[in-house]
Amino acid sequence: MEDRISKIIIVGGGSAGWLSAAVIAAEHRIDPQAQRPFELVLVESPDIPTIGVGEGTWPSMRATLQRIGLSETDFIRKCDASFKQGTYFRNWQTGGGQGDDDSYSHPFTVPAGYADTNLAPHWLALADAPRFADAVTPQTALFSDCRAPKQITTPEYAFLVNYAYHLDAGKFAELLRQHCTEQLGVKHVKANVLQINAAENGDIQSVTTDSAGEIAGDLFIDCTGTKSLLLGEHFDIPFQSRQEYLFNDTALAAQVPYAEEDQAIQSCTHSTAQTAGWIWDIGLPTRRGTGHVYSSAHISEDEATAQLLAYIKEVAGDKAAANVVPRKIRFQPGHRQEFWHRNCVAIGMSSGFIEPLEASALVMVELAAGMIAEQLPPTREVMDIVAKRYNQKFLRHWNQIIEFLKLHYVLSARDDSPYWQENRAATSIPEKLSEQLALWRYRSPWHQDAGAVDDLFPTASYQYILYGMGFKTMPRQTSGYEQSQRQASELFQKNAARATQLQQAMPGNRELLNKVQKFGFQKL
Ligand SMILES: Cc1cc2nc3c(=O)[nH]c(=O)nc-3n(C[C@H](O)[C@H](O)[C@H](O)COP(=O)(O)OP(=O)(O)OC[C@H]3O[C@@H](n4cnc5c(N)ncnc54)[C@H](O)[C@@H]3O)c2cc1C
């Protein structure tokens, strides 16, 4: 094959660059002794820092780490990682004034019986029902007292309840770099890319660097962060803003020490709504990662900082709030109109970014790298076909991210600022989401609402947000209702019993993480 794709160049060494390198290199064994070896080179600027945030992941990360051959024990020890079992939302519905308990959870475990029994209509019919998530999964019982999703005897990556991780982004990129270069044969070049050189047919032929000369390749992966040096600057693929739907465009990030060294570590990301945004709070073993994501059109930086400091004071004390210096990060919510153009594909921030509510950026990197690894075009001739499919799939993912994130805002009854009022304006709601909400007034979301088998957010996630935020679906009793009601009551009872059992059996997060440091998990 004359035009065989055998040399991949990744530009950028943040989480996106290294994760992509690891997934592709693990799939396509790099053997320098082979007659026509497959090569993967990662070029990273020694001067331009990585974005340094991105601490929340999805359960897919377990499969990704396994796929690239990393031990879970090593990962936890080296990335200051902890277990994440979902998200706990506070003050999203009413603002939590007057002592309201305005909170709900979006756990990673789907409702009991999810394959064939829709528990939502049966939960809606219950008088005095527990909260939706508490009624359908035992996982939220573990949120409340910071319990772990597994025990020290549970093998690596296996679980009793589904989980992902919170991690230190800088340490994660460093571990991936080490693994890629020492175990997976990836070549690491530290140099600034100064120029992109085009071939006669319009593809990228090579990149010129300041200290490593010219580097040629067959496929170029743009992981240069918001710069989007290859896809955005060189190919001029337009950026599509989606700020008309999701207003947030600024973050103030702060690392906060624990008030006490052995303080319990949260089992989920905490997301607390503010007057023009929300604050994330992520518990790592050695510190918390917090930040305020907000719309700069609705609140000044000073006010946003004051809200973040007030939060830090509340959760970590006066001293922590006095010492913290938040780091400002501006971003434009949106994505490129195309992600794969000619022989260049953008992954990570270079392809786009929408605010971190639901932490959907790293999972998109995992999916992108996975698709490239699995469907790597063998020749240039067929690359455009793969690119077309890739662009269709990822546009669908971006649209679903926007619709699903917007759901959190649309359902809010908060009226305390123009931000919340404008978030409910019909013009700011994607058409598909408006249609779904109209239908769900008459029936609960269920499998038939899924657009494709690989949808990012399953119907279960829509149920957790809708019913967590008090959405009402009119009761409708179709044939077979009595029989499924019997199944449903059994599932509710079993779930309550399982929740009690797990609460008693599971160690605290910190206790388990200390044991991982000392003994490690059993290898699979
Ligand atoms: C406030 C905030 C919170 C977030 N929270 C989450 C979260 O909880 N979960 C989640 O999944 N995601 C989150 N994200 C997104 C996540 O941080 C990113 O998706 C992830 O870190 C990947 O970034 P990246 O590698 O694309 O870019 P970067 O980290 O910016 O890396 C860019 C790389 O390109 C290199 N580079 C740039 N120019 C050149 C050049 N000329 N030559 C050579 N190299 C170059 C740089 O040196 C760097 O190595 C968050 C983002 C923000 C802004």
The ligand as a Tripos MOL2 file, in Angstrom:
@<TRIPOS>MOLECULE
LIG
   53    58     1     0     0
SMALL
NO_CHARGES

@<TRIPOS>ATOM
      1 C1        -12.7270   25.4780   34.1300 C.3       1 LIG1
      2 C2        -12.5940   24.1550   33.4660 C.ar      1 LIG1
      3 C3        -12.9340   23.0050   34.1680 C.ar      1 LIG1
      4 C4        -12.8490   21.7620   33.5430 C.ar      1 LIG1
      5 N1        -13.2460   20.6410   34.2290 N.ar      1 LIG1
      6 C5        -13.2770   19.4580   33.5770 C.ar      1 LIG1
      7 C6        -13.7240   18.2740   34.2340 C.ar      1 LIG1
      8 O1        -14.0700   18.2770   35.4160 O.2       1 LIG1
      9 N2        -13.7370   17.1230   33.5260 N.ar      1 LIG1
     10 C7        -13.3460   17.0620   32.2300 C.ar      1 LIG1
     11 O2        -13.4410   16.0040   31.6140 O.2       1 LIG1
     12 N3        -12.8620   18.1450   31.6190 N.ar      1 LIG1
     13 C8        -12.8210   19.3320   32.2420 C.ar      1 LIG1
     14 N4        -12.3290   20.4240   31.6030 N.ar      1 LIG1
     15 C9        -11.7410   20.2680   30.2710 C.3       1 LIG1
     16 C10       -10.3370   19.6660   30.4060 C.3       1 LIG1
     17 O3         -9.5430   20.5020   31.2290 O.3       1 LIG1
     18 C11        -9.6670   19.5230   29.0330 C.3       1 LIG1
     19 O4        -10.5410   18.8900   28.1400 O.3       1 LIG1
     20 C12        -8.4300   18.6510   29.1450 C.3       1 LIG1
     21 O5         -7.5630   19.1460   30.1220 O.3       1 LIG1
     22 C13        -7.7110   18.5500   27.8220 C.3       1 LIG1
     23 O6         -7.0630   19.7610   27.5100 O.3       1 LIG1
     24 P1         -6.1290   19.7840   26.2220 P.3       1 LIG1
     25 O7         -5.1090   18.7320   26.3580 O.co2     1 LIG1
     26 O8         -7.0170   19.7590   25.0380 O.co2     1 LIG1
     27 O9         -5.4700   21.2370   26.2450 O.3       1 LIG1
     28 P2         -4.2640   21.8160   27.1230 P.3       1 LIG1
     29 O10        -4.2010   21.2400   28.4790 O.co2     1 LIG1
     30 O11        -4.3800   23.3070   27.0070 O.co2     1 LIG1
     31 O12        -2.9530   21.3560   26.3460 O.3       1 LIG1
     32 C14        -2.5070   21.9940   25.1750 C.3       1 LIG1
     33 C15        -1.1230   21.4760   24.8230 C.3       1 LIG1
     34 O13        -0.7450   22.0020   23.5590 O.3       1 LIG1
     35 C16         0.5880   22.4340   23.6260 C.3       1 LIG1
     36 N5          0.8250   23.4430   22.5950 N.ar      1 LIG1
     37 C17         0.1160   24.5620   22.3460 C.ar      1 LIG1
     38 N6          0.6930   25.2550   21.3140 N.ar      1 LIG1
     39 C18         1.7480   24.5120   20.9150 C.ar      1 LIG1
     40 C19         2.7480   24.7020   19.9140 C.ar      1 LIG1
     41 N7          2.8020   25.7820   19.1230 N.pl3     1 LIG1
     42 N8          3.7110   23.7560   19.7790 N.ar      1 LIG1
     43 C20         3.7190   22.6510   20.5680 C.ar      1 LIG1
     44 N9          2.7930   22.4390   21.5250 N.ar      1 LIG1
     45 C21         1.8320   23.3640   21.6960 C.ar      1 LIG1
     46 C22         0.7540   22.9540   25.0440 C.3       1 LIG1
     47 O14         2.1060   23.0060   25.4350 O.3       1 LIG1
     48 C23        -0.0310   21.8790   25.8010 C.3       1 LIG1
     49 O15         0.8200   20.7720   26.0370 O.3       1 LIG1
     50 C24       -12.3770   21.6760   32.2130 C.ar      1 LIG1
     51 C25       -11.9840   22.8220   31.5340 C.ar      1 LIG1
     52 C26       -12.1050   24.0670   32.1410 C.ar      1 LIG1
     53 C27       -11.7170   25.2930   31.3740 C.3       1 LIG1
@<TRIPOS>BOND
     1     1     2 1
     2     2     3 ar
     3     2    52 ar
     4     3     4 ar
     5     4     5 ar
     6     4    50 ar
     7     5     6 ar
     8     6     7 ar
     9     6    13 1
    10     7     8 2
    11     7     9 ar
    12     9    10 ar
    13    10    11 2
    14    10    12 ar
    15    12    13 ar
    16    13    14 ar
    17    14    15 1
    18    14    50 ar
    19    15    16 1
    20    16    17 1
    21    16    18 1
    22    18    19 1
    23    18    20 1
    24    20    21 1
    25    20    22 1
    26    22    23 1
    27    23    24 1
    28    24    25 2
    29    24    26 1
    30    24    27 1
    31    27    28 1
    32    28    29 2
    33    28    30 1
    34    28    31 1
    35    31    32 1
    36    32    33 1
    37    33    34 1
    38    33    48 1
    39    34    35 1
    40    35    36 1
    41    35    46 1
    42    36    37 ar
    43    36    45 ar
    44    37    38 ar
    45    38    39 ar
    46    39    40 ar
    47    39    45 ar
    48    40    41 1
    49    40    42 ar
    50    42    43 ar
    51    43    44 ar
    52    44    45 ar
    53    46    47 1
    54    46    48 1
    55    48    49 1
    56    50    51 ar
    57    51    52 ar
    58    52    53 1
@<TRIPOS>SUBSTRUCTURE
     1 LIG1         1 GROUP 0 **** ****
